């Protein structure tokens, strides 16, 4: 049975957080597994069209910076200015989340971003 949209949004967010925790422990294998899970959740949301993307967009205001950044990175094409704003703010920080925001903006600006093709 396919997951409902809210469950996919939760899966995306929870896997992003768990991946960060795995990376902090030096557990790359678990981190990679969790990345595959949040990518799969995004792909399932994308199959729902803009309504799936809109559901994920609630994470742009999540209390966890790593969740905001990952959602923004995937939603750059769909949410434009609001996703860029999240990434620009977070890119000013330090650490892995800031680096991720910087890289997403870099790829977007150079035209090589491809997380959610049109």
C-alpha atoms as an extended CHARMM CRD file, in Angstrom:
* protein
*
       118  EXT
         1         1  UNK       CA              0.0000000000        0.0000000000        0.0000000000  PROA      1               0.0000000000
         2         2  UNK       CA              1.5000000000        3.3800000000       -0.9940000000  PROA      2               0.0000000000
         3         3  UNK       CA              2.3100000000        5.8220000000        1.7720000000  PROA      3               0.0000000000
         4         4  UNK       CA              0.1070000000        8.8460000000        2.2640000000  PROA      4               0.0000000000
         5         5  UNK       CA              1.5860000000       12.2590000000        1.5180000000  PROA      5               0.0000000000
         6         6  UNK       CA              2.0320000000       13.3240000000        5.1830000000  PROA      6               0.0000000000
         7         7  UNK       CA              3.8350000000       10.0460000000        5.9210000000  PROA      7               0.0000000000
         8         8  UNK       CA              6.2300000000       10.7010000000        3.0250000000  PROA      8               0.0000000000
         9         9  UNK       CA              6.9610000000       14.2110000000        4.3070000000  PROA      9               0.0000000000
        10        10  UNK       CA              7.6560000000       12.7560000000        7.7620000000  PROA      10              0.0000000000
        11        11  UNK       CA              9.8560000000       10.0480000000        6.2230000000  PROA      11              0.0000000000
        12        12  UNK       CA             11.8530000000       12.6950000000        4.3600000000  PROA      12              0.0000000000
        13        13  UNK       CA             12.3910000000       14.8290000000        7.4740000000  PROA      13              0.0000000000
        14        14  UNK       CA             13.1200000000       11.9410000000        9.8370000000  PROA      14              0.0000000000
        15        15  UNK       CA             15.6280000000       10.3640000000        7.4670000000  PROA      15              0.0000000000
        16        16  UNK       CA             17.4460000000       13.6750000000        6.9830000000  PROA      16              0.0000000000
        17        17  UNK       CA             17.8320000000       14.0630000000       10.7540000000  PROA      17              0.0000000000
        18        18  UNK       CA             18.8290000000       10.4320000000       11.2520000000  PROA      18              0.0000000000
        19        19  UNK       CA             21.3760000000       10.7090000000        8.4240000000  PROA      19              0.0000000000
        20        20  UNK       CA             23.0080000000       13.7000000000       10.1270000000  PROA      20              0.0000000000
        21        21  UNK       CA             23.2040000000       11.7150000000       13.3710000000  PROA      21              0.0000000000
        22        22  UNK       CA             24.7330000000        8.7230000000       11.5580000000  PROA      22              0.0000000000
        23        23  UNK       CA             27.3180000000       10.9430000000        9.8940000000  PROA      23              0.0000000000
        24        24  UNK       CA             28.1930000000       12.5060000000       13.2570000000  PROA      24              0.0000000000
        25        25  UNK       CA             28.8720000000        8.9970000000       14.6030000000  PROA      25              0.0000000000
        26        26  UNK       CA             30.9980000000        8.1670000000       11.5770000000  PROA      26              0.0000000000
        27        27  UNK       CA             28.4800000000        5.6100000000       10.2970000000  PROA      27              0.0000000000
        28        28  UNK       CA             28.5470000000        6.2350000000        6.5380000000  PROA      28              0.0000000000
        29        29  UNK       CA             26.7270000000        2.9940000000        5.6940000000  PROA      29              0.0000000000
        30        30  UNK       CA             23.6770000000        3.9440000000        7.7260000000  PROA      30              0.0000000000
        31        31  UNK       CA             23.9220000000        7.5220000000        6.4630000000  PROA      31              0.0000000000
        32        32  UNK       CA             23.8350000000        6.3110000000        2.8630000000  PROA      32              0.0000000000
        33        33  UNK       CA             20.8530000000        4.0530000000        3.5600000000  PROA      33              0.0000000000
        34        34  UNK       CA             18.9860000000        6.9590000000        5.1120000000  PROA      34              0.0000000000
        35        35  UNK       CA             19.8310000000        9.1870000000        2.1350000000  PROA      35              0.0000000000
        36        36  UNK       CA             18.3290000000        6.5850000000       -0.1850000000  PROA      36              0.0000000000
        37        37  UNK       CA             15.1740000000        6.6150000000        1.9370000000  PROA      37              0.0000000000
        38        38  UNK       CA             14.6780000000       10.3900000000        1.8360000000  PROA      38              0.0000000000
        39        39  UNK       CA             15.4130000000       10.4520000000       -1.8990000000  PROA      39              0.0000000000
        40        40  UNK       CA             12.7730000000        7.7250000000       -2.3620000000  PROA      40              0.0000000000
        41        41  UNK       CA             10.3090000000        9.7370000000       -0.2660000000  PROA      41              0.0000000000
        42        42  UNK       CA             10.9360000000       12.7800000000       -2.4500000000  PROA      42              0.0000000000
        43        43  UNK       CA             10.4830000000       10.7470000000       -5.6320000000  PROA      43              0.0000000000
        44        44  UNK       CA              7.1690000000        9.4270000000       -4.3200000000  PROA      44              0.0000000000
        45        45  UNK       CA              6.0710000000       12.9850000000       -3.4940000000  PROA      45              0.0000000000
        46        46  UNK       CA              7.1820000000       14.1740000000       -6.9270000000  PROA      46              0.0000000000
        47        47  UNK       CA              4.9140000000       11.5600000000       -8.5240000000  PROA      47              0.0000000000
        48        48  UNK       CA              2.0220000000       13.4360000000       -6.9050000000  PROA      48              0.0000000000
        49        49  UNK       CA              3.0030000000       16.5260000000       -8.8970000000  PROA      49              0.0000000000
        50        50  UNK       CA              2.9370000000       19.9880000000       -7.4240000000  PROA      50              0.0000000000
        51        51  UNK       CA              0.6770000000       18.8690000000       -4.5780000000  PROA      51              0.0000000000
        52        52  UNK       CA              3.4800000000       16.5510000000       -3.3940000000  PROA      52              0.0000000000
        53        53  UNK       CA              6.0350000000       19.3420000000       -3.7070000000  PROA      53              0.0000000000
        54        54  UNK       CA              3.7030000000       21.7170000000       -1.8590000000  PROA      54              0.0000000000
        55        55  UNK       CA              3.3900000000       19.1690000000        0.9470000000  PROA      55              0.0000000000
        56        56  UNK       CA              7.1880000000       19.0110000000        1.2510000000  PROA      56              0.0000000000
        57        57  UNK       CA              7.3920000000       22.8170000000        1.2580000000  PROA      57              0.0000000000
        58        58  UNK       CA              6.0720000000       22.9090000000        4.8340000000  PROA      58              0.0000000000
        59        59  UNK       CA              9.5600000000       21.7140000000        5.8000000000  PROA      59              0.0000000000
        60        60  UNK       CA             11.0560000000       25.0310000000        4.6510000000  PROA      60              0.0000000000
        61        61  UNK       CA              9.9770000000       26.3670000000        8.0400000000  PROA      61              0.0000000000
        62        62  UNK       CA             10.8840000000       23.2780000000       10.0920000000  PROA      62              0.0000000000
        63        63  UNK       CA             12.6790000000       23.9440000000       13.3760000000  PROA      63              0.0000000000
        64        64  UNK       CA             15.6400000000       21.7750000000       12.2930000000  PROA      64              0.0000000000
        65        65  UNK       CA             18.1180000000       23.4880000000        9.9980000000  PROA      65              0.0000000000
        66        66  UNK       CA             19.2240000000       20.2800000000        8.2820000000  PROA      66              0.0000000000
        67        67  UNK       CA             15.6010000000       19.5420000000        7.3450000000  PROA      67              0.0000000000
        68        68  UNK       CA             15.0270000000       23.0880000000        6.0490000000  PROA      68              0.0000000000
        69        69  UNK       CA             18.1880000000       22.9450000000        3.9290000000  PROA      69              0.0000000000
        70        70  UNK       CA             17.4720000000       19.5320000000        2.4170000000  PROA      70              0.0000000000
        71        71  UNK       CA             13.8750000000       20.4560000000        1.6150000000  PROA      71              0.0000000000
        72        72  UNK       CA             15.0320000000       23.7530000000        0.1020000000  PROA      72              0.0000000000
        73        73  UNK       CA             17.6500000000       21.9910000000       -1.9980000000  PROA      73              0.0000000000
        74        74  UNK       CA             14.9940000000       19.7090000000       -3.4840000000  PROA      74              0.0000000000
        75        75  UNK       CA             12.4530000000       22.5060000000       -3.9230000000  PROA      75              0.0000000000
        76        76  UNK       CA             14.5710000000       25.1670000000       -5.6400000000  PROA      76              0.0000000000
        77        77  UNK       CA             12.7360000000       24.8680000000       -8.9530000000  PROA      77              0.0000000000
        78        78  UNK       CA              9.2730000000       24.6240000000       -7.3970000000  PROA      78              0.0000000000
        79        79  UNK       CA              9.5620000000       27.1560000000       -4.5650000000  PROA      79              0.0000000000
        80        80  UNK       CA             12.1570000000       29.4950000000       -6.0500000000  PROA      80              0.0000000000
        81        81  UNK       CA             12.5720000000       32.5230000000       -3.8180000000  PROA      81              0.0000000000
        82        82  UNK       CA             11.5100000000       30.8720000000       -0.5580000000  PROA      82              0.0000000000
        83        83  UNK       CA             13.8540000000       27.9030000000       -1.0740000000  PROA      83              0.0000000000
        84        84  UNK       CA             16.7240000000       30.2150000000       -2.0440000000  PROA      84              0.0000000000
        85        85  UNK       CA             16.0710000000       32.3380000000        1.0290000000  PROA      85              0.0000000000
        86        86  UNK       CA             16.3600000000       29.3040000000        3.3130000000  PROA      86              0.0000000000
        87        87  UNK       CA             19.5950000000       28.2400000000        1.6350000000  PROA      87              0.0000000000
        88        88  UNK       CA             21.1010000000       31.7410000000        1.7020000000  PROA      88              0.0000000000
        89        89  UNK       CA             20.4370000000       32.1160000000        5.4330000000  PROA      89              0.0000000000
        90        90  UNK       CA             21.7630000000       28.6610000000        6.3120000000  PROA      90              0.0000000000
        91        91  UNK       CA             24.8070000000       29.0340000000        4.0210000000  PROA      91              0.0000000000
        92        92  UNK       CA             26.0660000000       31.7820000000        6.3360000000  PROA      92              0.0000000000
        93        93  UNK       CA             26.5670000000       29.2990000000        9.1700000000  PROA      93              0.0000000000
        94        94  UNK       CA             29.2280000000       26.6950000000        9.8020000000  PROA      94              0.0000000000
        95        95  UNK       CA             29.2790000000       22.9370000000        9.6000000000  PROA      95              0.0000000000
        96        96  UNK       CA             27.8100000000       20.2970000000        7.3360000000  PROA      96              0.0000000000
        97        97  UNK       CA             24.3720000000       21.9090000000        7.0010000000  PROA      97              0.0000000000
        98        98  UNK       CA             25.8630000000       25.2380000000        5.9360000000  PROA      98              0.0000000000
        99        99  UNK       CA             28.1150000000       23.4370000000        3.4710000000  PROA      99              0.0000000000
       100       100  UNK       CA             25.1010000000       21.6390000000        2.0050000000  PROA      100             0.0000000000
       101       101  UNK       CA             23.2830000000       24.9510000000        1.5860000000  PROA      101             0.0000000000
       102       102  UNK       CA             26.3280000000       26.4930000000       -0.0920000000  PROA      102             0.0000000000
       103       103  UNK       CA             26.6700000000       23.5710000000       -2.4910000000  PROA      103             0.0000000000
       104       104  UNK       CA             22.9780000000       23.6090000000       -3.4200000000  PROA      104             0.0000000000
       105       105  UNK       CA             23.1780000000       27.3370000000       -4.2060000000  PROA      105             0.0000000000
       106       106  UNK       CA             26.3960000000       26.8290000000       -6.1680000000  PROA      106             0.0000000000
       107       107  UNK       CA             24.8350000000       24.0840000000       -8.3130000000  PROA      107             0.0000000000
       108       108  UNK       CA             21.6900000000       26.1740000000       -8.8480000000  PROA      108             0.0000000000
       109       109  UNK       CA             23.6810000000       29.2580000000       -9.8620000000  PROA      109             0.0000000000
       110       110  UNK       CA             25.9350000000       27.3560000000      -12.2610000000  PROA      110             0.0000000000
       111       111  UNK       CA             22.9510000000       25.6220000000      -13.8670000000  PROA      111             0.0000000000
       112       112  UNK       CA             23.9080000000       22.0750000000      -12.9040000000  PROA      112             0.0000000000
       113       113  UNK       CA             21.2110000000       21.5610000000      -10.2320000000  PROA      113             0.0000000000
       114       114  UNK       CA             19.0370000000       18.5690000000      -11.1200000000  PROA      114             0.0000000000
       115       115  UNK       CA             17.2500000000       17.2700000000       -8.0290000000  PROA      115             0.0000000000
       116       116  UNK       CA             13.7690000000       17.9000000000       -9.4660000000  PROA      116             0.0000000000
       117       117  UNK       CA             13.8960000000       18.3070000000      -13.2420000000  PROA      117             0.0000000000
       118       118  UNK       CA             10.9800000000       19.9890000000      -14.9730000000  PROA      118             0.0000000000
